Amino acid sequence: MTIPQLRALCFLTFTTLAQLLSTAAELRTWTTSDGRFEAQGELVEANESIVTLKKVDRNVVTLSISKLSKPDRDYVQAWRLERKQAETLKPGIVPDVMGEQIDLLSMIDPANDTQTGKWERDANALVSQRSSRARVLIPYSVSDSYQLRLVAQRQTDAGSLNIGLAVGSRHQALAIFDYGKSKRSGLAWIDEKNEPANSTYYRKPALTTGRDSEIVCTVHQGHLRVTCDGKTIIEWTGDPSRLTLHPNFKIPSGQLFIETVYGSYRISQLQYRPIRESELRQYKPRGKPSPADSVTLIEHPLGHGSGFLAAPNLLVTNHHVIENAPTDDLKIFFPDESDFVKVHGVLFEDTDRDLAILSIESQRAPLAVAYDGYVPQGESVQLRGNPTIGGGVTLRNAVVKGTTRSMVRVNGFDFLQVDASIDSGSSGGPILNELDQVVGVIAMKATDEGEKLMHEGFARLDDSFKNKPRRQTQDGIAFGIPAQDLAKALDNVREITAKEAGRRSQLHENRVVFKRLVALAGIRLLEANVNAPEEMRQQAARVTPTRKADDFLELIPTEPARVLRSTLQSESTKNIIALLQQDMDKHLNAIRNSPYLSQLSIRDFNALSQRIKAIERLAQRPGTDYLRFSATMMRFQKDVTRLMNEINEDL
């Protein structure tokens, strides 16, 4: 049985489930110290002064801790301690730990530190006078890892702002903002190439005349990222020896500086913070970023797809590639490596966009992302992935050439349309421009849906299209998630705390377990129905017409039941059931200890698991009494529906 067949079976079963019933669960009874207030509910949130309870009717009530009875106060204290301990875990992503902030602006003396042009004080700010090049040195020695933050305002419509950075102690780089008529940005002089010729090229204006912009430069030994007003403008990873300044610059080694070119800028804040500890402290990328090295094959027991490194230790793929697999089942294979890389957790999931970001550990250099999202029509691109060509054969790191066409709206979302032929297995691979920047993420679901919509559109225009296969009429069209959506997702992940990373990772695991339990419940309910003996079916035929139909379970007719029973007993279906049940006890135990789920949901997960086991026992011995069997099945179906709805509220 295939996965689509399995889903069809589950759908057939759950169309017979009754509406949600309201039943009370066993909850803790809370009382105040004076005994005047009593309520049943579960603790869902607590701080030093108040607790939030979810009552039996799912309504929320807030109480002061000081007014609770002593047993309740002790319970709250133990509950908070348990969650605090869980939050100290580091699930694969550790934010930078900063040192003390230092004000660099107050250290600069324009009279002594200006190297070319003219800078002067304006109250507490530093202002450059318009000239071909005004450069001021920053009189401070920085550490190997640090963050430089400045607030700058462009005073004139023209002119660029440049920031000189020290990377890896002995090397220097120049971050350029809004240079020339095109107002381009990027990192100058990577492998002696300036920003239009290297992978950091940013084509859109970054700054606005007359408005303050916050620029943050985060520098590590082999990694540099620059943001403007919270949006990534430049990201580069590699050996710092590849960075240099133009020979015309006469700057001491390791020196920070600021310069303006043909414009005037006002710097109102300039702050430095050393980075004491970071997730990148052990990160040493190997060689140059290369699509041949950074595109991965992703495998798990229920499928496979593609992915790629888009930032240090952050792997991008389609959501549907990993949505049905716990992280322990995910195997990430890089080219030329037989051993798979461990996944720490799923840090980002967007089901609508079909995008996911995983936390892994790898010394490979990530691909550059076109953070400006610029994709001209007619540009040559390459698509990389691991397509399946049939017969169990998967091509590793296959390259398909294509040409960009336009942005197309599919089901309310914009996708990049490319003239290229792709196959299943390429899902989640990168679409790269001629600078090897990622301009999109291959989206097979969008491609399939887009082809369907296009075929239907053509059919409305011309009846001759109606009977043609979609693949024949739209062969050679691919869709990709645009780079600007990927950039937003990457920025979202970079800002999360270790606590939030743990919550997102656990939430993914919970969703996978929930989907597997739902599938198992559907299979077991269907199994019990088709296993009803012929004697029971004869009873049902006599009873149902004389009573209200909604009070009884409708049995599947004899011949369809025989076919379904044969399918459920097949080796392929048994293998699928085994996969759904794999490590279920371990996953349920992790849910029981999860600080990110309510106690009601934890109880519901356990109850749903128990109901499925009870349904399985009933399917093995359905008996011969239709009325008893029908009543039991109706109760199980109502219980399963109720539990599914309650769990889904938390997920």
Sequence and secondary structure as in RCSB ss.txt:
>XXXX:A:sequence
MTIPQLRALCFLTFTTLAQLLSTAAELRTWTTSDGRFEAQGELVEANESIVTLKKVDRNVVTLSISKLSKPDRDY
VQAWRLERKQAETLKPGIVPDVMGEQIDLLSMIDPANDTQTGKWERDANALVSQRSSRARVLIPYSVSDSYQLRL
VAQRQTDAGSLNIGLAVGSRHQALAIFDYGKSKRSGLAWIDEKNEPANSTYYRKPALTTGRDSEIVCTVHQGHLR
VTCDGKTIIEWTGDPSRLTLHPNFKIPSGQLFIETVYGSYRISQLQYRPIRESELRQYKPRGKPSPADSVTLIEH
PLGHGSGFLAAPNLLVTNHHVIENAPTDDLKIFFPDESDFVKVHGVLFEDTDRDLAILSIESQRAPLAVAYDGYV
PQGESVQLRGNPTIGGGVTLRNAVVKGTTRSMVRVNGFDFLQVDASIDSGSSGGPILNELDQVVGVIAMKATDEG
EKLMHEGFARLDDSFKNKPRRQTQDGIAFGIPAQDLAKALDNVREITAKEAGRRSQLHENRVVFKRLVALAGIRL
LEANVNAPEEMRQQAARVTPTRKADDFLELIPTEPARVLRSTLQSESTKNIIALLQQDMDKHLNAIRNSPYLSQL
SIRDFNALSQRIKAIERLAQRPGTDYLRFSATMMRFQKDVTRLMNEINEDL
>XXXX:A:secstr
  HHHHHHHHHHHHTT           EEEEBTTS  EEEEEEEEE SSEEEEEETTS EEEEEGGGB HHHHHH
HHHHHHHHHHHHT   S    EE   EE GGG  HHHHEEES EEEETTEEEE SSS EEEEE     SSEEEEE
EEEE SSS EEEEEEEETTTEEEEEEEEETTTTEEEEE BTTB GGGSTT B S    BTSEEEEEEEE SSEEE
EEETTEEEEEEES GGGB   TT    TT EEEEEESS EEEEEEEEEEEEE TTTT   BSS  HHHHEEEEEE
TTEEEEEEEEETTEEEE HHHHTTS GGG EEE TT  S B EEEEEEEETTTTEEEEEE   B   EE TT   
 TT EEEEEE  EEETTEE TTEEEEEEEEEEEEETTEEEEEEE    TT TT EEE TTSEEEEEE HHHHHHH
HHHHHHHHHHH GGGTTS HHHHSTTEEEEEEHHHHHHHHHHHHT  HHHHHHHHHHHHHHHHHHHHHHHHHHHH
HHHHHT  HHHHHHHHHHGGGS GGGS     HHHHHHHHHHHTSHHHHHHHHHHHTTHHHHHHHHHT TTS HH
HHHHHHHHHHHHHHHHHHHH   S HHHHHHHHHHHHHHHHHHHHHHHHH 
